[in-house]
C-alpha cells in the first residue's frame, strides 16, 4: 500500500525548487556534453523523416541511415569550410574594424562640433563602443564552430539515434506493458516538434541564402559569414534578426558608407518581412502553443543556461517542458500558464489512458 504524502504544499514547493536548482547546477556543470548531445538530437530530428521515408521504400535501415548521413556530411563540409574560412579572416580583421569605428565616431564628434553642438568629454559618444559588437560577433560564431569541432562524435551519436528511431515506440509499449498502445497524443507532440524544426530549418536556410546574396550584391566583406549568421539566428525568436543585422550593417557602414548601410538594413527588413511574416506563418501555423512572454523568457533562460545552442533551440525545449507539464494532474495549471491567451482543452495523458485500460 503506497504511503500517504503528509507534507504541506509549502514543503512540496520548497522541495521542487531545491530539486530544480540542483538540476540547473548539474546542467551548467555538464554544459559541453549536453550541448554536444543537443546538437546531435537536432540533426537526428532533421534526418529522421528522410530515413523513415527511405525505409518505407523498402531500403534497408542501415543503408537509409548511411545515405542521410552522407548528405549531412557533404552539406556540413561545404558550408562549414566556407564559414570557418570567412570567420578566420573576419577575426583577423576585427582590430582594423574597431579602429575604423573609433575614427568614424571621432569624425562624427568633429562634425557635430562644427555645427555648433558642444561635445563634452563625458558625453554619450565617449561611452559608445561599437567595436565590441564585432568582437561579440566573432565570439558568438567561434563558440558555435567550436561545438562543431566534435563533428565525428556528433555524427556517430546521430547514427545510433537514427538506427533506434523506428524501435522507440516498441520499447515504450514494453515499458508500460501494453503492446497495443497507440500514444496518439505523444505521436502528435513528436510530429509537431519534427515539423517545427524541419520547416524552421528550411526557412532559416532560405533566410541565410537571401541575406548572403544581398550582401554579395552590395559588395560587403564576408557575405558567407553574414548569411550563416542570419541562418543560425533565425531560430532565435523575435531578437534573432536584429542580432544578425547589427554587425553586418555596422560593417557596411564603415566599409561602404551610410547609403549602402541603409540598403543593407533595408535588405534585412525585406527578408524578415517576406520570410518571417508571409512565408513562415503559413508553413508553421498560427503558433507553437506558447505565449509571447514565455517565448521571450525562454530565450533568456535557455540562452544563459546553454549559450547559443540554448537560444537556437529554446522553442523546442519549452514545448517539451509544456508537454511534460500537461500530462501531470498536479502541474497541468503550469502548462496552461505557459500556453497562449486562449488555451485549448488538454487531453488526458496517453500513458495514463493506456495503463488504465488494462
Secondary structure, 3 states (H helix, E strand, C coil): CCCCCCCCHHHHHHHHHHHHHHHHHHHHHCHHHHHHHHHHHHHHHHHHHHHHHHHHCCCCHHHHHHHHHHHHHHHHHHHHHHHHHHHHHHHHHHHHHHHHHHHHHHHHHHHHHHCCCCCCCCCHHHHCCCHHHHHHHHHHHHHHHHHHHHHHHHHHHHHHHHHHHHHHHHHHHHHHCCCCCCCHHHHHHHHHHHHHHHHHHHHHHHHHHHHHHHHHHHCCCCHHHHHHHHHHHCCCCCCHHHHHHHHHHHHHHHHHCHHHHHHHHHHHHHHHHHHHHHHHHHHHCCCCCCCHHHHHHHHHHHHHHHCHHHHHCHHHHHHHHHHHHHCCCCCHHHHHHHCCCCCCCCCCCHHHHHHHCC
